[in-house]
Structure formats: structure tokens, C-alpha cells
């Protein structure tokens, strides 16, 4: 859309916030009443699965919380059952998984790797609730999102794409709020945050972790981080704010860092999960989901993972690194995440820019 052109990434021309629309045919228009009935039936099934999850996980398993040796396996089992059923209700009957070889960008290879366990960290892209359901189905992790302090007022004028004037070369980024830490979220709270921006808190909230190492040591199971902080439309990996994936907080010594990329065609970049859910439930076609996992031998926890080597081999890879080398780990991890998913990065568009995009979309609709 031309009116949203100022949110195209200057380097790639990709707008990562506008939903990807599928063309509708005359037949699909005629079948709208049938789609409504289909959505109603599948919605009832999905509601039944949600109720089953509440009974089994939030109810029955809660009785075993005083006995962690029983609580964790039971809650993981019931979560796997209900989340897989939920994915089935959404049309994801078959999920393809492949392991990316140690040679970045190479085709998938069939290599046996162990399952993630306590102390491990999963770094994943985030485009909708589909990734959340899949990761809960497979690993029942504690989900982490970065949270931030309020941004100080800035008098620096914006140019280029951010104002709709000037060339893309003159584009500057919006002021970045200071990174505060990582906040854990449950399955339901993560689903509700689909499309939303990260939290901005004046004071550290209860339960916040200052570092990933702290979270990995404290949580009973796998920890899963969505470093982008919000959902995109799946066309590219968003820019990650400074402070996230900090140097010295990601590498070896605390377990394996798993890099996973989920590819599907039902991205939900806007905070409108219910209309998005209806579009999936009313669809007559099944959906496909591909999960690509970077082999542990090439992951950030591998001793052979050298951010400087990775970034120097990528065109413009060192752009987000400070003069003193800070940010190299963040940029390297996000680079291998994009390569694992065989997609591109938009270094000029992150959650702060998405906030301005949502504000423009909201005020634009009011003005019409």
C-alpha cells in the first residue's frame, strides 16, 4: 500500500507490518455463508480444546505443583495434546521439520539431535499464535519477551522514510526505549499478546529477569525467547533493540541455544487476533507449517560460533555493531536466524517503528 510506504525498510523495500493479503475469487465470495458455518463449527471444536486445556493443565496438574517431578511431565504431556489438537482445528494437520546444516544457508539435512531441555534457550521468529502453539506443543517452554523503560523525549527530527519525504538514504530510526529485561509469559498470556507491542514499564515488574542466563537457571524447563518483541508479517526478520541478546548473555556455558524459524502463510502482524482467527477457521484449505532448526554445531552455543566471522561474511553485517564491538552477538544471532529461515532482515524496522505504524493506521482510519 502506497500510504504505508514510509514503513518500507530502506535497504530491502519490505514493509514488515502490513498484512499479506490473498486474492479472493468470485467463488470464494459465493462461499462466504458456507465459510461462516465452517468457522462456527471449527470454533466450537477449538473452544472445547481450550476448555480441555484449562481442566487438565490449569486444574488437574495444579494439584501436583508441590511435586515438581510429577507436575512438569504431566503438564507437558497435557499441553502437547491440547496444543496439537488446537493446531489441527486451525488446519495444521501436518507439520514439516528439518534441520539446517552447519553450513549456513545449506539445504535441510537429516541429522539426529537431542531434544531441548532445562537450561537450553530457544530463539525463534514470531509472526502469529501459530509459532506459540507449536513451541508449546513440542517443548512446553517458558516464553520470554523483552520489556523496556519509557523512552526519553527526543528533539531529533525524523527524515526520509519516517516522514514520507526525502530519500531512503536519509532515513533515521526512531528513539529506542532503554532495554529493561525479560518478562516470562504463560501460554495463554502469549497468545493474547499476538500482534501487540512489548511492554513499557517505569519500574521492573515482579518476576522480570535481567539476563537470559538468570532465566535459564531459574525456570524448570526450556526457555523460549522472541527477540523481535512483536509479530511481523513473515516477509522478513524485524530489527532487535539494543540490550536484547546482549554480549556475554547468549554463548556457551549455559546449555544449548536453539535457533528455530517457523514458516507459514498465516502471519498476524496486527493486534487483531480474533479477525485473523476467523479467516483461518473459515478457510476451506489446510495449512502448512515448516519448522527449520539450526544444527547445534552451528548455533550460538557452539564454541565455533564467532560473531565477527559471521557478520563479516554478510553484506552490511557489521552495520548494527557499535565501534567498541557491542551488539555483535545480537546481530550475529539474528543473522543466523534469518539464514535458517531463508529470509531477509529489515534492519531499519523494529517494534518501535511498528508502534508508529499502528498509530498512523489508527488515526488514519479515524480521519476518514
Secondary structure, DSSP 8 states (H G I E B T S, - for coil): -GGGGGGS-TTT---SSS-------HHHHHTHHHHHHHHHHHHHHHHHHHHHHIIIIIIIGGGGTT-HHHHHHHHHHHHHHHHHHHHHHTT--EEEEEEE-SSTT--EE--------TT-EEEE--SSHHHHHHHHHHH--EEEEEEE-----------GGGTT-S-GGG--------EEEEEEE-HHHHHHTTT----B-SS--TT-BSSHHHHHHHSSS-EEE-TT-S---SSEEE---TTTT-TTSSSTTSS-EEEEEEE-S----SS-HHHHHHHHHT-SS--EEEEEEE-GGGSTTSTT--HHHHHHTSTTTTTTS-TTSTTHHHHHHHHHHHHHTT-EEETT--HHHHHHHHHHHHHHHHH-
